[in-house]
Amino acid sequence: MSMWNHILTCKVEGCKNRIDGQGHHNKHQATFGSDGPWNRIGLCRQHHTILHQIGLTSFLEKFPELKPLFDRAERIEKLWQEMKSGSREEENFTEQEKLDWEHILYCRKHFGRR
């Protein structure tokens, strides 16, 4: 088993399918969400289709184990948007925001600018 399997497989508990393309954008690009890895949730084609068919609220009711992933992606994307717009200063970060910002910087360094 590859050491990357946990990264490349669907995040729905028990699902062993590979991630569909880039995964689900938590904040859609159509609504100015970034294409950064922090704004994506790894879902297989089947679960990605289900999410879009039933909507996020119903999807998270069906798969509650994913709520922390969606919440984290939303929190990090919000911080990214605030920093990009200049409405936030790094000096005023909470401890959690410092960790989130480090995650963003790591992703940008290793996966390209988004």
The first five atom37 places (N, CA, C, CB, O) and aatype in JSON, in Angstrom:
{
  "aatype": [12, 15, 12, 17, 2, 8, 9, 10, 16, 4, 11, 19, 6, 7, 4, 11, 2, 1, 9, 3, 7, 5, 7, 8, 8, 2, 11, 8, 5, 0, 16, 13, 7, 15, 3, 7, 14, 17, 2, 1, 9, 7, 10, 4, 1, 5, 8, 8, 16, 9, 10, 8, 5, 9, 7, 10, 16, 15, 13, 10, 6, 11, 13, 14, 6, 10, 11, 14, 10, 13, 3, 1, 0, 6, 1, 9, 6, 11, 10, 17, 5, 6, 12, 11, 15, 7, 15, 1, 6, 6, 6, 2, 13, 16, 6, 5, 6, 11, 10, 3, 17, 6, 8, 9, 10, 18, 4, 1, 11, 8, 13, 7, 1, 1],
  "atom_mask": [
    [1, 1, 1, 1, 1],
    [1, 1, 1, 1, 1],
    [1, 1, 1, 1, 1],
    [1, 1, 1, 1, 1],
    [1, 1, 1, 1, 1],
    [1, 1, 1, 1, 1],
    [1, 1, 1, 1, 1],
    [1, 1, 1, 1, 1],
    [1, 1, 1, 1, 1],
    [1, 1, 1, 1, 1],
    [1, 1, 1, 1, 1],
    [1, 1, 1, 1, 1],
    [1, 1, 1, 1, 1],
    [1, 1, 1, 0, 1],
    [1, 1, 1, 1, 1],
    [1, 1, 1, 1, 1],
    [1, 1, 1, 1, 1],
    [1, 1, 1, 1, 1],
    [1, 1, 1, 1, 1],
    [1, 1, 1, 1, 1],
    [1, 1, 1, 0, 1],
    [1, 1, 1, 1, 1],
    [1, 1, 1, 0, 1],
    [1, 1, 1, 1, 1],
    [1, 1, 1, 1, 1],
    [1, 1, 1, 1, 1],
    [1, 1, 1, 1, 1],
    [1, 1, 1, 1, 1],
    [1, 1, 1, 1, 1],
    [1, 1, 1, 1, 1],
    [1, 1, 1, 1, 1],
    [1, 1, 1, 1, 1],
    [1, 1, 1, 0, 1],
    [1, 1, 1, 1, 1],
    [1, 1, 1, 1, 1],
    [1, 1, 1, 0, 1],
    [1, 1, 1, 1, 1],
    [1, 1, 1, 1, 1],
    [1, 1, 1, 1, 1],
    [1, 1, 1, 1, 1],
    [1, 1, 1, 1, 1],
    [1, 1, 1, 0, 1],
    [1, 1, 1, 1, 1],
    [1, 1, 1, 1, 1],
    [1, 1, 1, 1, 1],
    [1, 1, 1, 1, 1],
    [1, 1, 1, 1, 1],
    [1, 1, 1, 1, 1],
    [1, 1, 1, 1, 1],
    [1, 1, 1, 1, 1],
    [1, 1, 1, 1, 1],
    [1, 1, 1, 1, 1],
    [1, 1, 1, 1, 1],
    [1, 1, 1, 1, 1],
    [1, 1, 1, 0, 1],
    [1, 1, 1, 1, 1],
    [1, 1, 1, 1, 1],
    [1, 1, 1, 1, 1],
    [1, 1, 1, 1, 1],
    [1, 1, 1, 1, 1],
    [1, 1, 1, 1, 1],
    [1, 1, 1, 1, 1],
    [1, 1, 1, 1, 1],
    [1, 1, 1, 1, 1],
    [1, 1, 1, 1, 1],
    [1, 1, 1, 1, 1],
    [1, 1, 1, 1, 1],
    [1, 1, 1, 1, 1],
    [1, 1, 1, 1, 1],
    [1, 1, 1, 1, 1],
    [1, 1, 1, 1, 1],
    [1, 1, 1, 1, 1],
    [1, 1, 1, 1, 1],
    [1, 1, 1, 1, 1],
    [1, 1, 1, 1, 1],
    [1, 1, 1, 1, 1],
    [1, 1, 1, 1, 1],
    [1, 1, 1, 1, 1],
    [1, 1, 1, 1, 1],
    [1, 1, 1, 1, 1],
    [1, 1, 1, 1, 1],
    [1, 1, 1, 1, 1],
    [1, 1, 1, 1, 1],
    [1, 1, 1, 1, 1],
    [1, 1, 1, 1, 1],
    [1, 1, 1, 0, 1],
    [1, 1, 1, 1, 1],
    [1, 1, 1, 1, 1],
    [1, 1, 1, 1, 1],
    [1, 1, 1, 1, 1],
    [1, 1, 1, 1, 1],
    [1, 1, 1, 1, 1],
    [1, 1, 1, 1, 1],
    [1, 1, 1, 1, 1],
    [1, 1, 1, 1, 1],
    [1, 1, 1, 1, 1],
    [1, 1, 1, 1, 1],
    [1, 1, 1, 1, 1],
    [1, 1, 1, 1, 1],
    [1, 1, 1, 1, 1],
    [1, 1, 1, 1, 1],
    [1, 1, 1, 1, 1],
    [1, 1, 1, 1, 1],
    [1, 1, 1, 1, 1],
    [1, 1, 1, 1, 1],
    [1, 1, 1, 1, 1],
    [1, 1, 1, 1, 1],
    [1, 1, 1, 1, 1],
    [1, 1, 1, 1, 1],
    [1, 1, 1, 1, 1],
    [1, 1, 1, 1, 1],
    [1, 1, 1, 0, 1],
    [1, 1, 1, 1, 1],
    [1, 1, 1, 1, 1]
  ],
  "atom_positions": [
    [[0.85, -1.18, 0.0], [0.0, 0.0, 0.0], [0.89, 1.24, 0.0], [-0.96, 0.0, 1.23], [1.85, 1.33, 0.77]],
    [[0.57, 2.17, -0.84], [1.35, 3.4, -0.96], [1.17, 4.27, 0.27], [0.96, 4.17, -2.22], [0.1, 4.31, 0.88]],
    [[2.24, 4.98, 0.63], [2.13, 5.91, 1.75], [1.23, 7.08, 1.42], [3.51, 6.42, 2.15], [0.82, 7.81, 2.33]],
    [[0.89, 7.28, 0.14], [0.04, 8.39, -0.3], [-1.43, 8.01, -0.39], [0.52, 8.9, -1.64], [-2.27, 8.87, -0.66]],
    [[-1.77, 6.73, -0.16], [-3.17, 6.3, -0.33], [-4.15, 7.1, 0.5], [-3.29, 4.84, 0.02], [-5.26, 7.38, 0.05]],
    [[-3.77, 7.49, 1.72], [-4.69, 8.26, 2.57], [-4.94, 9.65, 1.99], [-4.13, 8.38, 3.99], [-5.97, 10.25, 2.28]],
    [[-4.02, 10.15, 1.18], [-4.19, 11.46, 0.56], [-5.0, 11.34, -0.72], [-2.82, 12.1, 0.27], [-5.8, 12.22, -1.04]],
    [[-4.8, 10.26, -1.45], [-5.39, 10.12, -2.78], [-6.76, 9.44, -2.78], [-4.47, 9.35, -3.65], [-7.38, 9.33, -3.84]],
    [[-7.23, 8.99, -1.62], [-8.52, 8.32, -1.58], [-9.59, 9.22, -0.98], [-8.42, 7.02, -0.79], [-9.3, 10.16, -0.24]],
    [[-10.82, 8.9, -1.32], [-11.99, 9.65, -0.87], [-12.0, 9.76, 0.66], [-13.29, 8.99, -1.37], [-11.64, 8.81, 1.36]],
    [[-12.4, 10.9, 1.17], [-12.4, 11.15, 2.61], [-13.64, 10.61, 3.32], [-12.29, 12.64, 2.87], [-13.73, 10.68, 4.55]],
    [[-14.61, 10.08, 2.57], [-15.78, 9.46, 3.21], [-15.32, 8.18, 3.89], [-16.93, 9.18, 2.17], [-14.68, 7.33, 3.27]],
    [[-15.65, 8.05, 5.16], [-15.24, 6.9, 5.95], [-15.62, 5.59, 5.27], [-15.86, 6.98, 7.34], [-16.78, 5.38, 4.9]],
    [[-14.64, 4.71, 5.1], [-14.88, 3.39, 4.5], [-14.76, 3.36, 2.98], [0.0, 0.0, 0.0], [-14.69, 2.28, 2.4]],
    [[-14.74, 4.51, 2.34], [-14.63, 4.56, 0.87], [-13.16, 4.45, 0.48], [-15.26, 5.88, 0.31], [-12.31, 5.17, 1.0]],
    [[-12.87, 3.55, -0.45], [-11.49, 3.34, -0.9], [-11.27, 3.86, -2.31], [-11.13, 1.86, -0.83], [-10.21, 3.62, -2.9]],
    [[-12.26, 4.55, -2.87], [-12.13, 5.07, -4.23], [-11.12, 6.21, -4.28], [-13.49, 5.55, -4.76], [-10.91, 6.92, -3.3]],
    [[-10.51, 6.36, -5.44], [-9.57, 7.47, -5.64], [-10.33, 8.79, -5.78], [-8.69, 7.22, -6.89], [-11.49, 8.82, -6.18]],
    [[-9.64, 9.87, -5.43], [-10.23, 11.2, -5.53], [-10.54, 11.52, -6.98], [-9.28, 12.26, -4.92], [-9.76, 11.19, -7.88]],
    [[-11.67, 12.15, -7.2], [-12.12, 12.57, -8.53], [-11.47, 13.9, -8.89], [-13.67, 12.68, -8.59], [-11.83, 14.94, -8.33]],
    [[-10.53, 13.86, -9.81], [-9.88, 15.1, -10.25], [-9.23, 15.83, -9.1], [0.0, 0.0, 0.0], [-8.41, 15.25, -8.39]],
    [[-9.58, 17.09, -8.89], [-8.99, 17.91, -7.84], [-9.79, 17.85, -6.55], [-8.86, 19.34, -8.3], [-9.4, 18.46, -5.55]],
    [[-10.89, 17.15, -6.54], [-11.74, 17.13, -5.36], [-12.77, 18.25, -5.42], [0.0, 0.0, 0.0], [-12.86, 18.98, -6.4]],
    [[-13.55, 18.36, -4.38], [-14.63, 19.34, -4.3], [-14.09, 20.67, -3.78], [-15.77, 18.83, -3.4], [-13.44, 20.71, -2.74]],
    [[-14.36, 21.75, -4.49], [-14.0, 23.08, -4.01], [-15.02, 23.48, -2.94], [-13.96, 24.13, -5.18], [-16.21, 23.57, -3.23]],
    [[-14.56, 23.71, -1.73], [-15.46, 24.06, -0.64], [-16.14, 25.4, -0.91], [-14.7, 24.11, 0.7], [-17.36, 25.51, -0.81]],
    [[-15.36, 26.4, -1.26], [-15.93, 27.68, -1.73], [-15.67, 27.69, -3.23], [-15.29, 28.96, -0.99], [-14.52, 27.76, -3.67]],
    [[-16.73, 27.63, -3.99], [-16.61, 27.48, -5.44], [-15.87, 28.66, -6.08], [-17.98, 27.34, -6.06], [-15.97, 29.8, -5.63]],
    [[-15.14, 28.36, -7.13], [-14.41, 29.4, -7.84], [-15.38, 30.42, -8.45], [-13.53, 28.78, -8.93], [-15.02, 31.59, -8.62]],
    [[-16.57, 29.99, -8.77], [-17.57, 30.91, -9.33], [-17.94, 32.0, -8.33], [-18.83, 30.13, -9.75], [-18.37, 33.09, -8.71]],
    [[-17.76, 31.7, -7.04], [-18.02, 32.71, -6.0], [-16.69, 33.21, -5.42], [-18.91, 32.12, -4.88], [-16.62, 33.6, -4.25]],
    [[-15.66, 33.2, -6.26], [-14.33, 33.73, -5.95], [-13.55, 32.92, -4.94], [-14.47, 35.12, -5.46], [-12.68, 33.46, -4.26]],
    [[-13.86, 31.64, -4.83], [-13.04, 30.76, -4.0], [-11.72, 30.49, -4.7], [0.0, 0.0, 0.0], [-11.64, 30.53, -5.93]],
    [[-10.69, 30.23, -3.93], [-9.37, 29.98, -4.51], [-9.31, 28.55, -5.04], [-8.25, 30.23, -3.47], [-10.18, 27.72, -4.77]],
    [[-8.26, 28.29, -5.81], [-8.01, 26.94, -6.31], [-6.94, 26.26, -5.45], [-7.57, 26.98, -7.79], [-6.39, 25.23, -5.83]],
    [[-6.65, 26.86, -4.29], [-5.64, 26.3, -3.4], [-6.06, 24.98, -2.81], [0.0, 0.0, 0.0], [-7.26, 24.73, -2.63]],
    [[-5.1, 24.11, -2.49], [-5.42, 22.8, -1.89], [-6.21, 22.91, -0.59], [-4.15, 22.04, -1.62], [-6.97, 22.0, -0.25]],
    [[-6.05, 24.03, 0.13], [-6.79, 24.21, 1.39], [-8.28, 24.4, 1.15], [-6.23, 25.41, 2.15], [-9.07, 24.29, 2.09]],
    [[-8.67, 24.69, -0.08], [-10.08, 24.93, -0.41], [-10.71, 23.71, -1.1], [-10.22, 26.16, -1.31], [-11.77, 23.82, -1.72]],
    [[-10.07, 22.57, -0.99], [-10.6, 21.37, -1.64], [-10.79, 20.24, -0.64], [-9.67, 20.91, -2.77], [-10.02, 20.09, 0.31]],
    [[-11.84, 19.47, -0.88], [-12.1, 18.28, -0.08], [-11.98, 17.08, -1.02], [-13.52, 18.34, 0.62], [-12.62, 17.05, -2.08]],
    [[-11.17, 16.11, -0.65], [-10.95, 14.94, -1.5], [-12.15, 14.0, -1.49], [0.0, 0.0, 0.0], [-12.38, 13.28, -0.52]],
    [[-12.89, 14.0, -2.58], [-14.04, 13.1, -2.72], [-13.91, 12.33, -4.03], [-15.37, 13.9, -2.68], [-13.42, 12.85, -5.03]],
    [[-14.36, 11.09, -4.02], [-14.41, 10.3, -5.24], [-15.57, 10.82, -6.11], [-14.56, 8.78, -4.94], [-16.39, 11.61, -5.65]],
    [[-15.61, 10.35, -7.33], [-16.66, 10.81, -8.26], [-18.06, 10.52, -7.69], [-16.5, 10.12, -9.64], [-18.95, 11.37, -7.78]],
    [[-18.25, 9.34, -7.11], [-19.56, 8.96, -6.57], [-20.0, 9.92, -5.47], [-19.52, 7.52, -6.04], [-21.12, 10.43, -5.49]],
    [[-19.13, 10.17, -4.49], [-19.51, 11.04, -3.38], [-19.56, 12.51, -3.79], [-18.53, 10.86, -2.22], [-20.35, 13.27, -3.24]],
    [[-18.75, 12.9, -4.74], [-18.8, 14.27, -5.24], [-20.14, 14.52, -5.93], [-17.62, 14.54, -6.22], [-20.75, 15.58, -5.76]],
    [[-20.6, 13.53, -6.7], [-21.9, 13.63, -7.37], [-23.03, 13.7, -6.34], [-22.12, 12.43, -8.33], [-23.95, 14.51, -6.48]],
    [[-22.96, 12.85, -5.33], [-23.99, 12.85, -4.27], [-24.05, 14.23, -3.6], [-23.69, 11.75, -3.21], [-25.14, 14.76, -3.39]],
    [[-22.9, 14.8, -3.28], [-22.87, 16.11, -2.63], [-23.61, 17.14, -3.48], [-21.41, 16.57, -2.4], [-24.41, 17.91, -2.95]],
    [[-23.36, 17.15, -4.78], [-24.01, 18.14, -5.64], [-25.49, 17.83, -5.87], [-23.29, 18.21, -6.98], [-26.27, 18.74, -6.14]],
    [[-25.87, 16.57, -5.76], [-27.28, 16.2, -5.93], [-28.12, 16.57, -4.72], [-27.41, 14.72, -6.2], [-29.23, 17.06, -4.86]],
    [[-27.59, 16.34, -3.51], [-28.4, 16.55, -2.31], [-28.06, 17.84, -1.56], [-28.23, 15.39, -1.38], [-28.79, 18.24, -0.66]],
    [[-26.95, 18.5, -1.92], [-26.55, 19.73, -1.25], [-25.68, 19.47, -0.03], [0.0, 0.0, 0.0], [-25.68, 18.38, 0.53]],
    [[-24.94, 20.49, 0.37], [-23.95, 20.35, 1.44], [-24.58, 19.97, 2.77], [-23.18, 21.63, 1.59], [-24.07, 19.09, 3.46]],
    [[-25.67, 20.62, 3.16], [-26.29, 20.34, 4.46], [-26.7, 18.88, 4.58], [-27.51, 21.24, 4.69], [-26.38, 18.23, 5.57]],
    [[-27.4, 18.37, 3.57], [-27.82, 16.96, 3.59], [-26.63, 16.02, 3.52], [-28.78, 16.68, 2.43], [-26.61, 14.97, 4.16]],
    [[-25.63, 16.4, 2.73], [-24.43, 15.57, 2.61], [-23.73, 15.43, 3.96], [-23.46, 16.17, 1.56], [-23.31, 14.33, 4.33]],
    [[-23.61, 16.53, 4.69], [-22.94, 16.48, 5.99], [-23.79, 15.77, 7.04], [-22.61, 17.88, 6.46], [-23.26, 15.23, 8.01]],
    [[-25.11, 15.77, 6.86], [-25.96, 14.98, 7.75], [-25.74, 13.49, 7.49], [-27.46, 15.35, 7.56], [-25.76, 12.68, 8.42]],
    [[-25.54, 13.14, 6.23], [-25.32, 11.75, 5.84], [-23.91, 11.28, 6.19], [-25.57, 11.58, 4.33], [-23.71, 10.12, 6.54]],
    [[-22.93, 12.2, 6.11], [-21.52, 11.88, 6.39], [-20.96, 12.88, 7.4], [-20.68, 11.89, 5.08], [-20.11, 13.7, 7.05]],
    [[-21.42, 12.81, 8.66], [-21.02, 13.82, 9.65], [-19.52, 13.83, 9.96], [-21.78, 13.6, 10.93], [-19.0, 14.84, 10.45]],
    [[-18.82, 12.74, 9.68], [-17.39, 12.7, 9.94], [-16.62, 13.7, 9.06], [-16.86, 11.29, 9.7], [-15.47, 14.03, 9.36]],
    [[-17.25, 14.19, 8.0], [-16.59, 15.14, 7.1], [-16.74, 16.6, 7.53], [-17.13, 14.97, 5.71], [-16.05, 17.47, 7.02]],
    [[-17.64, 16.86, 8.47], [-17.89, 18.25, 8.88], [-16.61, 18.97, 9.31], [-18.89, 18.29, 10.02], [-16.4, 20.1, 8.89]],
    [[-15.74, 18.36, 10.14], [-14.51, 19.06, 10.51], [-13.63, 19.43, 9.3], [-13.7, 18.2, 11.47], [-12.99, 20.48, 9.3]],
    [[-13.6, 18.58, 8.28], [-12.82, 18.9, 7.07], [-13.4, 20.1, 6.34], [-12.78, 17.69, 6.13], [-12.66, 20.98, 5.91]],
    [[-14.72, 20.12, 6.2], [-15.37, 21.24, 5.52], [-15.23, 22.53, 6.34], [-16.87, 20.93, 5.28], [-15.0, 23.6, 5.78]],
    [[-15.36, 22.42, 7.66], [-15.2, 23.59, 8.53], [-13.78, 24.15, 8.44], [-15.53, 23.24, 9.99], [-13.59, 25.36, 8.36]],
    [[-12.79, 23.26, 8.44], [-11.39, 23.69, 8.35], [-11.12, 24.36, 7.01], [-10.44, 22.48, 8.55], [-10.49, 25.42, 6.95]],
    [[-11.6, 23.75, 5.94], [-11.4, 24.33, 4.6], [-12.03, 25.72, 4.52], [-12.0, 23.41, 3.51], [-11.45, 26.64, 3.95]],
    [[-13.21, 25.86, 5.09], [-13.9, 27.16, 5.08], [-13.13, 28.2, 5.89], [-15.33, 27.01, 5.64], [-12.98, 29.35, 5.46]],
    [[-12.64, 27.79, 7.06], [-11.9, 28.7, 7.92], [-10.61, 29.18, 7.24], [-11.58, 28.02, 9.26], [-10.27, 30.36, 7.28]],
    [[-9.89, 28.24, 6.61], [-8.62, 28.59, 5.96], [-8.87, 29.44, 4.72], [-7.84, 27.31, 5.59], [-8.13, 30.4, 4.48]],
    [[-9.88, 29.1, 3.95], [-10.19, 29.89, 2.75], [-10.56, 31.32, 3.14], [-11.33, 29.24, 1.94], [-10.17, 32.27, 2.47]],
    [[-11.31, 31.48, 4.22], [-11.71, 32.82, 4.69], [-10.46, 33.63, 5.06], [-12.67, 32.73, 5.92], [-10.35, 34.8, 4.71]],
    [[-9.53, 33.0, 5.77], [-8.29, 33.68, 6.14], [-7.5, 34.07, 4.88], [-7.43, 32.77, 7.05], [-6.97, 35.18, 4.8]],
    [[-7.42, 33.16, 3.91], [-6.71, 33.45, 2.66], [-7.33, 34.67, 1.96], [-6.74, 32.22, 1.72], [-6.61, 35.56, 1.51]],
    [[-8.66, 34.68, 1.87], [-9.33, 35.79, 1.19], [-9.08, 37.12, 1.93], [-10.84, 35.52, 1.08], [-8.87, 38.15, 1.3]],
    [[-9.11, 37.07, 3.26], [-8.87, 38.29, 4.04], [-7.44, 38.8, 3.87], [-9.15, 38.03, 5.53], [-7.21, 40.0, 3.75]],
    [[-6.48, 37.88, 3.84], [-5.08, 38.29, 3.66], [-4.86, 38.82, 2.25], [-4.13, 37.09, 3.94], [-4.15, 39.8, 2.05]],
    [[-5.47, 38.17, 1.28], [-5.32, 38.59, -0.11], [-5.9, 39.99, -0.33], [-6.0, 37.58, -1.05], [-5.35, 40.78, -1.1]],
    [[-6.99, 40.29, 0.33], [-7.64, 41.59, 0.16], [-6.97, 42.69, 1.0], [-9.11, 41.49, 0.53], [-7.24, 43.87, 0.8]],
    [[-6.1, 42.29, 1.93], [-5.43, 43.27, 2.78], [-6.23, 43.67, 4.0], [0.0, 0.0, 0.0], [-5.85, 44.6, 4.71]],
    [[-7.35, 42.97, 4.27], [-8.19, 43.35, 5.42], [-7.72, 42.71, 6.73], [-9.63, 42.94, 5.16], [-8.29, 42.98, 7.79]],
    [[-6.67, 41.87, 6.67], [-6.13, 41.24, 7.88], [-4.63, 41.46, 7.96], [-6.45, 39.73, 7.92], [-3.96, 41.57, 6.93]],
    [[-4.11, 41.52, 9.16], [-2.68, 41.67, 9.4], [-2.19, 40.44, 10.16], [-2.35, 42.98, 10.19], [-2.86, 39.98, 11.09]],
    [[-1.05, 39.92, 9.77], [-0.5, 38.73, 10.4], [-0.24, 38.93, 11.89], [0.78, 38.32, 9.7], [-0.34, 37.98, 12.67]],
    [[0.09, 40.16, 12.29], [0.4, 40.44, 13.7], [-0.81, 40.19, 14.6], [0.86, 41.88, 13.86], [-0.64, 39.95, 15.8]],
    [[-2.02, 40.23, 14.05], [-3.24, 40.07, 14.85], [-3.81, 38.66, 14.83], [-4.28, 41.02, 14.36], [-4.93, 38.45, 15.28]],
    [[-3.05, 37.7, 14.33], [-3.55, 36.32, 14.23], [-3.71, 35.67, 15.61], [-2.6, 35.48, 13.37], [-2.93, 35.92, 16.53]],
    [[-4.74, 34.83, 15.72], [-4.85, 33.93, 16.87], [-3.87, 32.78, 16.63], [-6.33, 33.41, 17.06], [-3.29, 32.66, 15.54]],
    [[-3.68, 31.95, 17.63], [-2.79, 30.79, 17.46], [-3.28, 29.88, 16.33], [-2.68, 29.99, 18.78], [-2.48, 29.38, 15.54]],
    [[-4.59, 29.67, 16.25], [-5.14, 28.82, 15.19], [-4.91, 29.44, 13.82], [-6.64, 28.59, 15.41], [-4.58, 28.74, 12.86]],
    [[-5.08, 30.74, 13.72], [-4.86, 31.42, 12.45], [-3.39, 31.35, 12.03], [-5.3, 32.88, 12.54], [-3.1, 31.27, 10.84]],
    [[-2.48, 31.38, 12.99], [-1.05, 31.22, 12.67], [-0.81, 29.85, 12.04], [-0.17, 31.39, 13.93], [-0.09, 29.74, 11.04]],
    [[-1.4, 28.82, 12.61], [-1.27, 27.46, 12.05], [-1.9, 27.39, 10.66], [-1.93, 26.42, 12.98], [-1.32, 26.8, 9.74]],
    [[-3.06, 27.99, 10.51], [-3.74, 27.99, 9.21], [-2.9, 28.73, 8.16], [-5.13, 28.63, 9.33], [-2.78, 28.28, 7.02]],
    [[-2.32, 29.86, 8.57], [-1.51, 30.64, 7.64], [-0.26, 29.85, 7.22], [-1.1, 31.98, 8.28], [0.14, 29.89, 6.06]],
    [[0.35, 29.12, 8.17], [1.49, 28.27, 7.83], [1.08, 27.2, 6.82], [2.06, 27.61, 9.11], [1.85, 26.88, 5.91]],
    [[-0.11, 26.66, 6.97], [-0.62, 25.66, 6.02], [-0.76, 26.27, 4.62], [-1.99, 25.11, 6.51], [-0.37, 25.65, 3.63]],
    [[-1.31, 27.47, 4.55], [-1.45, 28.15, 3.26], [-0.09, 28.38, 2.62], [-2.19, 29.5, 3.45], [0.09, 28.1, 1.43]],
    [[0.87, 28.88, 3.39], [2.2, 29.15, 2.85], [2.87, 27.87, 2.38], [3.06, 29.85, 3.9], [3.53, 27.85, 1.34]],
    [[2.7, 26.8, 3.14], [3.27, 25.51, 2.74], [2.66, 25.05, 1.42], [3.03, 24.44, 3.85], [3.38, 24.65, 0.5]],
    [[1.35, 25.11, 1.31], [0.67, 24.7, 0.09], [1.12, 25.53, -1.11], [-0.85, 24.81, 0.26], [1.36, 24.99, -2.19]],
    [[1.23, 26.81, -0.92], [1.64, 27.69, -2.02], [3.07, 27.37, -2.45], [1.54, 29.17, -1.61], [3.38, 27.39, -3.64]],
    [[3.92, 27.07, -1.5], [5.32, 26.76, -1.82], [5.42, 25.44, -2.57], [6.17, 26.71, -0.54], [6.16, 25.34, -3.54]],
    [[4.69, 24.44, -2.11], [4.83, 23.1, -2.67], [3.88, 22.76, -3.81], [4.65, 22.1, -1.59], [4.15, 21.85, -4.59]],
    [[2.78, 23.48, -3.92], [1.78, 23.16, -4.95], [1.56, 24.32, -5.92], [0.47, 22.78, -4.3], [0.71, 24.22, -6.81]],
    [[2.3, 25.39, -5.76], [2.17, 26.53, -6.67], [1.25, 27.6, -6.13], [0.0, 0.0, 0.0], [0.44, 27.36, -5.24]],
    [[1.39, 28.77, -6.68], [0.57, 29.91, -6.26], [-0.86, 29.74, -6.77], [1.16, 31.25, -6.77], [-1.06, 29.31, -7.9]],
    [[-1.84, 30.07, -5.94], [-3.25, 29.9, -6.32], [-3.97, 31.19, -6.11], [-3.92, 28.78, -5.5], [-5.17, 31.27, -6.37]]
  ]
}
